[in-house]
Amino acid sequence: MKGNKKNNRIVIIIILIFLFVKFCAPLLDDMDSNSDIVSNNDKTFRIIASTSTDKMDDKLIKYGKKNGIKVEIEHYGDLEIVEKLNTDSKPYDAVWISNSIWLYMLDNSYLTTDSKSIVIDPVVMGITKSKAKELGFTDKDIYNKDILNAIRDGKLKYIMASVTKTNTGATSYLSFLNSMAGSPEVLTEEMLESDTLKRDLKDFFKGVERVSGDEDYLTEMYMNGDYDAMINYESTLIEINQDLVKKGKEPLYMVYPVDGVAINDMPFAYINNDSTDEKNKEKFLKLQSYLRSDEVIKLMQSYGYRSWYGGTNDKADKKIFNPEWGIDTSKYLKDMKYPSKKVITKAINMYIEAFRKPTHVVFCLDVSGSMSGSGLKELQEAMNYILDKEQASVDNLQFSDNDKITVITFNSSVKDIYDTRYGSETNLVIDDINSLIARGGTNIYDPSIEALKILEKDDSNEYTKTVILMTDGEANAGSFYDLKRYYQNHKLDIPIYSITFGDSSEYQLSDIADLTNAKIFDGKSGLQKAFAEVRSYN
C-alpha cells in the first residue's frame, strides 16, 4: 500500500511539472519579457506620422517591443502635422512625414534633426487607359504643357485632394507651377506675378471636377464615382489599379511629365524637444535604422514605394511597377526643386485667391425647434468663422471674390435663401444668420433638392459645386425618395456633405451620402471644427 501511495505521489508530481512547463513557464517568460521592456523604457516613444505611412504601424510597433521601446503612432494629414508641431511638439518624439518641405515649414527650424528619407513616392496623374490612349499619352514623352492643353481643349477632367490641406494637392500644385514657370533653378516671388503663369494655372484648375479634403477619401471618391483621371501618390494609384483589375475594371495609366514631377522623400526625423535626452535619441536611431533596413525597404517596395531616389531600377517587380500602367522604372524622374517657405506661402495664397477653380457652396442650415438656445448659437459662431474672411484665412479656408455662397435655412420646409454676389462679401449674409430664430420640425430633403436646383444653373466648367447640410435631428417631413428621384433623373454629380449635430439621424444622412458620393462629418464635438473640415472638400 505504501509503495502504491508513493508511486501515486510521483505520478502526480510528474503531471504537475508537465502542466507547469506547458502552461505556466511561457507566461513567466512573457512576464519577464514585458518587465524587461518596462525597465528599459522610461517613457513611451510617440511618433506623429502621415496617414500615408500607416501600413508600417504593426511592424514598427513589434520591432520596438522586441527592442525595449514602447511605440505609439498617431496619424494625421501632413499639413495638420505641421500645425500640431507648431502648436505643441512636446507630446511627440519623432515625425514621419510625406515630404521634407513640411519640416522646413515649421516655425522652429531647429525642432527636427537627423532627418533621413525612408522611401520615395512620386505624385502623378492617373488617367483611365482608354482616355490616355485617346489623348496620345501612351506612346511618347509627356510634358506638363500637354496635360494643360488637353484640359484647355475640354478633353480631360480630373479629381484631386485639397491644395491647402493635403500633401498630394500642395506638392502637385507646386510641381505644375514650377514647370509652367520654366523649371527655374530657384522659383522666386517675382516669377509668380507672370501673367502667362497665372493664366496657365487658372486653366489647369478648370479641369477639376471634385476636390477631397484628404487622400484616403479621394480614393473612395474615385472608386465610387465615374471619373477619367485623378492626381495621387504613385503607390496609391498602384493599389487602386490592383483593386480595379480584380474587379474587372479599367486601370489607370500613370503620366510622368519629363519636365518634372513632385517626388516625396518620406523622411523620418527626430523631434528635438530635449537635446540632453540621449536614451530617447538612441531609441529614435534604432527605429530609423530599422525603417531603412533591407527588410523594410523590400516590404515597402511590395506596397508600391520606390527605394531609389529619382534614379532608375531595372530590377523592380513589374507585377507591382507594371509597365502596362505607364510605370517605367528604367526612366529617370526629374524632380522639382521646392522653393523657399516664403514663396510656398505666397503660392498657396495665390491659389486660394486667383488660381483655384471657383466654387459655389450651398449651406443648408437646420433652424428647427431643437436647435433653439445653445445649438443655434454654436451654429451661428461656426458660420461666422467660415464666412468671415479674416477668421477663415488663418486656416486657409477663406472664400475668394470669384466664389459663390448660398445659405438655405430650413425646418419642416425651406424657410429663407440668402446669397452673395462675391464670395468675400459676406457681411450681409452673416447678419442674416445671426438673426435666425429656431422653431418647427425637420425636413432635410426639400432644402437639399432646392440646393441642387440652384447649383444646376451654374456651368460645371466654371464652378465646382457642393452642398453642405447641417442638421441636429431626425427628419420628420419630406422624402428621401423625392431627393433620390431628382438626383438620378437629372444625372447629377454634386456631393451633399452632411454635418451631424445633436440627435441627427446617421442612417438618413448615410443614404444621402451614398446617393451623392459624399461623406458625413461629426459636428457633435464642435461645429466649427466640422465646418472647417468640410470646407476643404470644395
C-alpha positions in Angstrom: 0.0 0.0 0.0 2.8 2.4 1.0 4.5 1.7 -2.3 1.4 2.4 -4.3 0.9 5.7 -2.4 4.5 6.7 -3.1 4.1 5.8 -6.8 0.9 7.8 -7.0 2.7 10.8 -5.5 5.5 10.5 -8.0 2.9 10.4 -10.9 1.1 13.4 -9.5 4.4 15.4 -9.2 5.3 14.5 -12.8 1.9 15.6 -14.0 2.2 18.9 -12.1 5.7 19.5 -13.6 4.4 18.8 -17.1 1.5 21.2 -16.6 3.8 23.9 -15.2 6.2 23.6 -18.1 3.4 23.6 -20.7 1.2 26.4 -19.3 3.0 28.4 -16.6 6.6 28.8 -17.8 5.6 30.6 -21.1 3.6 33.0 -19.0 6.5 33.7 -16.8 8.7 34.2 -19.8 6.2 36.8 -21.1 6.2 38.5 -17.8 10.0 38.6 -17.8 10.0 39.9 -21.3 7.4 42.6 -20.5 9.3 43.6 -17.4 12.4 44.0 -19.4 10.6 46.3 -21.8 9.2 48.4 -19.0 12.6 48.6 -17.2 14.3 49.6 -20.5 11.6 52.0 -21.5 11.4 55.1 -19.2 8.5 56.5 -21.3 6.5 55.8 -24.4 8.1 56.8 -27.7 5.5 58.7 -29.6 5.6 59.2 -33.4 3.4 61.6 -35.3 3.1 60.3 -38.8 1.4 60.9 -42.1 -1.6 58.8 -42.9 0.4 57.5 -45.9 2.7 55.5 -43.6 0.0 53.6 -41.7 0.8 50.3 -43.5 4.0 50.1 -41.4 2.4 50.6 -37.9 2.3 47.0 -36.8 5.9 46.3 -38.0 7.3 49.3 -36.2 5.4 48.6 -33.0 6.5 45.0 -33.0 10.2 45.9 -33.7 10.0 48.5 -30.9 8.7 45.9 -28.4 11.5 43.4 -29.3 14.0 46.1 -28.6 12.5 47.5 -25.4 10.8 50.5 -26.9 7.1 51.1 -26.4 6.0 52.8 -29.6 2.8 54.7 -30.1 1.8 56.2 -33.5 -0.7 59.0 -34.2 -1.7 59.6 -37.9 -2.7 63.0 -39.4 -2.6 64.7 -42.7 0.8 66.2 -43.5 -0.3 69.8 -43.2 -2.1 69.1 -40.0 1.1 67.6 -38.6 2.9 70.9 -39.3 0.1 72.7 -37.5 0.3 70.4 -34.5 4.1 70.6 -34.2 3.9 74.4 -34.5 1.3 74.5 -31.7 2.9 71.9 -29.3 5.6 69.5 -30.2 6.2 68.2 -26.7 3.9 65.1 -26.9 6.0 63.7 -29.7 9.5 62.2 -30.1 9.7 61.7 -33.8 7.9 62.6 -37.0 7.4 60.5 -40.2 6.0 62.9 -42.9 5.5 62.6 -46.6 7.8 65.4 -47.7 10.8 67.2 -46.3 9.4 70.6 -47.4 6.9 70.4 -44.5 9.7 70.2 -42.0 11.1 73.4 -43.5 7.7 75.0 -43.0 7.9 74.5 -39.2 8.1 77.8 -37.2 11.1 76.4 -35.3 13.7 75.4 -38.0 15.7 73.6 -35.3 12.9 71.5 -34.0 13.7 68.4 -36.1 17.1 66.8 -36.5 18.6 63.6 -38.0 16.1 63.5 -40.8 16.6 60.7 -43.3 14.4 59.6 -46.3 12.9 56.2 -45.9 11.3 55.6 -49.4 10.2 57.6 -52.4 6.7 58.2 -53.7 6.0 60.4 -56.7 2.7 62.3 -57.1 1.4 61.8 -60.6 -1.8 61.9 -62.6 -3.5 58.6 -63.3 -5.8 58.6 -66.4 -8.1 55.8 -67.5 -6.1 53.9 -70.1 -8.6 54.4 -72.9 -8.6 58.1 -72.2 -4.8 58.2 -72.1 -4.6 56.5 -75.5 -7.2 58.9 -76.9 -5.1 61.8 -75.7 -1.9 60.2 -77.2 -0.3 60.0 -73.8 0.8 56.3 -74.0 3.4 56.3 -76.8 5.5 59.4 -76.3 7.2 61.6 -73.7 4.6 63.9 -72.0 5.2 67.4 -70.7 3.1 69.3 -68.2 2.1 71.5 -71.1 0.5 68.5 -72.9 -1.7 67.9 -69.8 -2.6 71.6 -69.7 -3.6 71.6 -73.5 -5.8 68.6 -73.0 -7.6 70.4 -70.2 -7.9 73.6 -72.3 -9.4 71.6 -75.2 -12.0 70.2 -72.9 -10.7 66.6 -73.3 -9.5 66.0 -69.8 -11.0 66.5 -66.3 -9.7 65.1 -63.0 -10.3 64.9 -59.3 -7.7 65.8 -56.7 -7.0 66.4 -53.0 -7.1 69.8 -51.4 -4.1 72.1 -52.2 -4.4 73.8 -48.9 -4.9 70.7 -46.7 -3.1 67.8 -48.3 0.4 66.8 -49.3 -0.6 65.5 -52.8 -2.6 68.6 -53.5 0.1 71.0 -52.4 3.1 69.2 -54.0 1.3 68.5 -57.3 0.4 72.2 -57.5 3.9 73.4 -56.7 5.3 71.0 -59.3 3.0 72.2 -62.0 3.6 75.8 -61.1 7.4 75.2 -61.2 7.1 73.6 -64.6 4.9 76.4 -66.1 7.4 78.9 -64.7 10.1 77.2 -66.9 11.6 74.9 -64.3 14.0 77.7 -62.9 16.9 76.9 -60.7 15.1 78.8 -57.9 11.4 79.8 -58.0 11.0 83.4 -56.8 8.1 85.6 -55.7 8.6 87.8 -58.8 8.1 84.8 -61.1 4.6 84.2 -59.5 3.5 87.5 -60.9 3.8 86.4 -64.5 0.5 86.9 -66.4 1.2 83.9 -68.6 1.8 81.7 -65.5 -1.4 83.0 -63.8 -3.4 82.1 -67.0 -1.8 78.7 -67.2 -2.6 77.9 -63.6 -6.2 79.1 -63.8 -6.7 76.9 -66.9 -5.1 73.9 -65.2 -7.5 74.0 -62.3 -10.5 74.5 -64.5 -10.1 70.7 -65.2 -11.0 69.9 -61.5 -14.3 68.0 -61.1 -14.2 67.2 -57.4 -11.9 68.1 -54.5 -11.3 65.9 -51.5 -10.1 67.2 -48.1 -7.9 64.1 -47.6 -6.2 61.5 -49.8 -7.9 58.5 -48.4 -11.4 59.8 -49.3 -10.1 60.8 -52.7 -9.5 57.1 -53.4 -13.0 56.3 -52.1 -14.5 59.1 -54.3 -12.8 57.7 -57.4 -13.9 54.1 -56.8 -17.5 55.1 -56.2 -17.7 57.6 -59.0 -17.2 57.9 -62.7 -14.1 60.0 -63.4 -11.4 59.9 -66.1 -8.4 60.9 -64.0 -7.1 61.7 -60.6 -3.9 63.1 -59.0 -2.5 60.9 -56.3 0.6 59.1 -54.9 2.1 56.5 -57.3 1.8 53.9 -54.5 -1.9 54.7 -54.1 -2.5 54.5 -57.8 -0.8 51.1 -57.9 -3.1 49.9 -55.1 -6.1 51.3 -56.9 -5.2 49.6 -60.1 -4.7 46.3 -58.3 -8.2 46.6 -57.0 -9.7 47.7 -60.3 -8.1 44.8 -62.1 -9.5 42.3 -59.5 -13.0 43.8 -60.2 -12.6 43.6 -63.9 -12.5 47.4 -64.3 -10.2 49.6 -66.4 -7.0 50.5 -64.7 -5.4 54.0 -64.6 -2.4 54.9 -66.8 0.2 57.0 -64.9 1.7 60.0 -66.6 5.2 61.2 -65.6 5.9 64.6 -67.2 9.5 64.7 -68.3 9.8 68.3 -67.3 9.3 67.4 -63.6 7.1 65.7 -61.1 6.6 66.1 -57.3 8.7 63.5 -55.5 8.0 62.8 -51.9 11.0 61.6 -49.8 9.1 60.5 -46.7 11.6 61.5 -44.1 11.8 60.1 -40.5 13.1 62.8 -38.2 13.8 63.2 -34.5 11.9 65.9 -32.6 14.5 67.6 -30.5 12.4 68.6 -27.5 15.2 67.8 -25.1 18.7 67.7 -26.6 20.1 66.1 -23.4 17.9 63.0 -23.6 20.4 60.6 -25.0 18.3 57.5 -24.3 15.4 58.9 -26.3 17.8 59.7 -29.2 19.1 56.1 -29.1 15.5 54.8 -29.4 14.9 57.0 -32.4 18.1 55.9 -34.2 17.2 52.3 -33.6 13.8 52.8 -35.2 15.2 54.9 -38.0 17.8 52.2 -38.8 15.1 49.6 -38.8 13.0 51.6 -41.3 16.0 51.9 -43.6 16.8 48.2 -43.3 16.6 45.9 -46.3 13.7 44.0 -44.7 11.6 47.1 -44.5 12.6 48.5 -47.9 11.7 45.3 -49.6 8.3 45.3 -47.8 7.6 48.9 -48.8 8.5 48.1 -52.4 5.8 45.5 -52.3 3.4 48.3 -51.4 4.4 50.3 -54.4 7.0 52.6 -52.9 10.4 53.3 -54.6 13.7 53.0 -52.7 15.7 54.7 -55.5 15.6 58.5 -55.5 14.7 59.7 -58.9 17.1 57.2 -60.5 16.4 54.0 -62.3 15.8 50.4 -61.3 15.7 47.8 -64.0 15.1 45.0 -61.4 11.8 46.5 -59.9 9.0 43.9 -59.7 6.9 44.5 -62.8 3.9 42.9 -61.2 3.8 45.9 -58.9 5.5 48.6 -61.0 3.5 47.4 -64.0 4.6 48.9 -67.4 1.1 48.4 -68.7 0.1 51.1 -66.2 2.6 53.6 -67.6 5.3 52.9 -65.0 8.8 52.7 -66.4 11.4 52.3 -63.6 14.2 52.4 -66.1 13.5 56.1 -66.8 14.9 58.9 -64.7 12.3 61.0 -62.9 13.1 64.7 -62.9 12.1 66.1 -59.6 11.3 69.7 -58.9 13.3 71.9 -56.6 11.0 73.2 -53.9 11.1 76.9 -53.3 11.6 78.8 -50.0 9.0 78.9 -47.3 8.1 82.5 -48.2 7.5 81.5 -51.9 5.4 78.5 -50.9 3.3 80.6 -48.6 2.7 83.2 -51.3 1.9 80.5 -53.9 -0.7 78.9 -51.6 -2.4 82.2 -51.0 -2.4 83.0 -54.7 -4.0 79.6 -55.4 -6.9 80.4 -53.0 -7.4 83.9 -54.3 -6.8 83.5 -58.0 -6.0 80.1 -59.4 -8.4 77.7 -57.6 -11.4 76.9 -59.7 -14.3 79.0 -58.2 -16.7 77.1 -56.0 -20.4 77.5 -55.4 -21.3 76.2 -52.0 -24.9 76.0 -50.8 -25.1 75.7 -47.0 -28.4 74.1 -45.8 -28.8 75.0 -42.1 -31.3 73.4 -39.7 -33.2 76.0 -37.7 -35.8 73.6 -36.3 -37.1 74.0 -32.8 -34.5 71.5 -31.4 -31.7 74.0 -32.4 -33.1 76.6 -30.0 -30.6 78.0 -27.5 -27.0 76.8 -27.4 -27.4 74.8 -30.6 -28.3 77.8 -32.7 -25.6 79.9 -31.0 -23.0 77.4 -31.9 -24.2 77.2 -35.5 -24.0 81.0 -35.8 -20.5 81.1 -34.4 -19.4 78.3 -36.8 -20.9 80.1 -39.8 -19.3 83.4 -38.7 -15.9 81.7 -38.6 -16.3 80.1 -42.1 -17.8 83.2 -43.8 -15.6 85.9 -42.2 -12.5 86.2 -44.4 -10.2 87.3 -41.7 -11.1 84.4 -39.4 -11.2 81.8 -42.2 -7.8 82.9 -43.7 -6.0 81.8 -40.6 -6.7 78.2 -41.7 -6.6 78.9 -45.4 -10.4 78.4 -45.6 -11.4 81.8 -46.9 -13.7 82.2 -49.9 -12.4 84.3 -52.9 -14.1 87.0 -54.8 -14.9 84.5 -57.6 -16.7 82.1 -55.3 -20.5 82.0 -54.8 -22.2 81.3 -51.4 -25.8 80.5 -50.9 -27.4 79.8 -47.5 -30.7 77.9 -47.2 -32.4 77.8 -43.8 -35.0 75.1 -43.1 -37.2 73.5 -40.5 -40.2 71.4 -41.7 -39.8 73.2 -45.1 -37.4 75.6 -46.8 -37.5 78.9 -44.9 -35.2 81.6 -46.4 -32.5 81.7 -49.0 -29.6 84.2 -48.7 -26.7 84.5 -51.2 -23.7 86.6 -52.1 -22.6 88.1 -55.4 -18.9 87.8 -54.4 -17.6 85.1 -52.1 -15.6 87.6 -50.0 -18.6 90.0 -49.4 -20.4 88.1 -46.7 -21.3 90.7 -44.2 -25.0 90.8 -45.1 -25.3 87.0 -45.0 -23.6 86.9 -41.6 -26.1 89.4 -40.3 -28.9 87.3 -41.6 -27.5 84.2 -40.0 -27.0 86.0 -36.7 -30.7 87.0 -36.7 -32.1 83.4 -37.2 -34.8 82.0 -34.9 -35.2 78.3 -34.3 -38.6 76.7 -34.4 -40.6 74.0 -36.2 -39.9 70.4 -37.4 -37.1 68.9 -39.6 -37.1 68.3 -43.3 -33.6 67.7 -44.7 -34.8 66.5 -48.2 -36.6 69.6 -49.6 -33.7 72.0 -48.9 -31.3 69.5 -50.5 -33.4 69.4 -53.6 -33.6 73.2 -53.6 -29.8 73.4 -53.3 -29.3 71.1 -56.3 -31.7 73.2 -58.4 -29.7 76.3 -57.6 -26.3 74.6 -58.4 -27.6 73.1 -61.7 -27.8 76.6 -63.1 -24.0 77.0 -62.9 -21.6 75.9 -65.6 -19.6 72.9 -64.3 -16.6 74.1 -66.3 -16.6 77.3 -64.3 -17.5 76.2 -60.8 -17.1 73.2 -58.5 -20.4 72.6 -56.8 -21.1 71.5 -53.2 -24.0 71.2 -50.8 -23.2 71.3 -47.1 -26.1 70.1 -45.0 -26.2 70.6 -41.2 -28.9 69.1 -39.1 -29.4 68.2 -35.4 -32.4 65.9 -35.7 -34.2 63.1 -37.5 -36.3 64.2 -40.5 -40.0 64.1 -39.8 -41.0 65.7 -43.1 -40.0 65.3 -46.7 -39.0 62.2 -48.6 -35.6 60.7 -49.4 -37.1 59.1 -52.5 -38.0 62.5 -53.8 -34.4 63.6 -53.5 -33.1 60.3 -55.0 -35.5 60.6 -57.9 -34.5 64.2 -58.6 -30.8 63.4 -58.3 -30.8 60.4 -60.6 -33.2 61.8 -63.2 -31.0 64.9 -63.6 -27.9 62.7 -63.7 -26.1 64.9 -61.2 -22.6 64.6 -59.7 -22.9 67.1 -56.9 -21.9 66.0 -53.4 -24.1 66.6 -50.4 -21.8 66.6 -47.4 -23.6 66.3 -44.1 -22.6 67.6 -40.6 -24.2 65.8 -37.7 -25.2 67.7 -34.6 -27.4 66.8 -31.6 -29.6 63.8 -32.3 -29.2 63.9 -36.0 -30.1 60.6 -37.8 -27.0 58.8 -39.1 -28.9 56.4 -41.3 -30.8 59.2 -43.1 -27.6 61.1 -43.7 -25.8 57.9 -44.9 -28.5 57.5 -47.5 -27.8 61.0 -48.8 -24.0 60.4 -48.7 -24.2 57.1 -50.6 -26.5 58.7 -53.2 -24.2 61.7 -53.9 -20.8 60.0 -53.4 -20.2 62.2 -50.4 -19.4 61.7 -46.7 -20.6 62.6 -43.2 -18.7 64.9 -40.7 -19.1 64.8 -37.0 -20.2 68.1 -35.6 -21.2 66.8 -32.2 -17.8 67.6 -30.7 -17.7 71.0 -32.2 -19.5 72.6 -35.2 -16.6 75.0 -36.0 -14.1 72.1 -36.5 -16.6 70.2 -38.6 -17.4 73.2 -40.9 -13.6 73.8 -41.2 -13.1 70.2 -42.3 -15.9 70.0 -44.8 -14.9 73.4 -46.2 -11.7 71.8 -47.5 -13.8 69.5 -49.7 -14.7 72.2 -52.2 
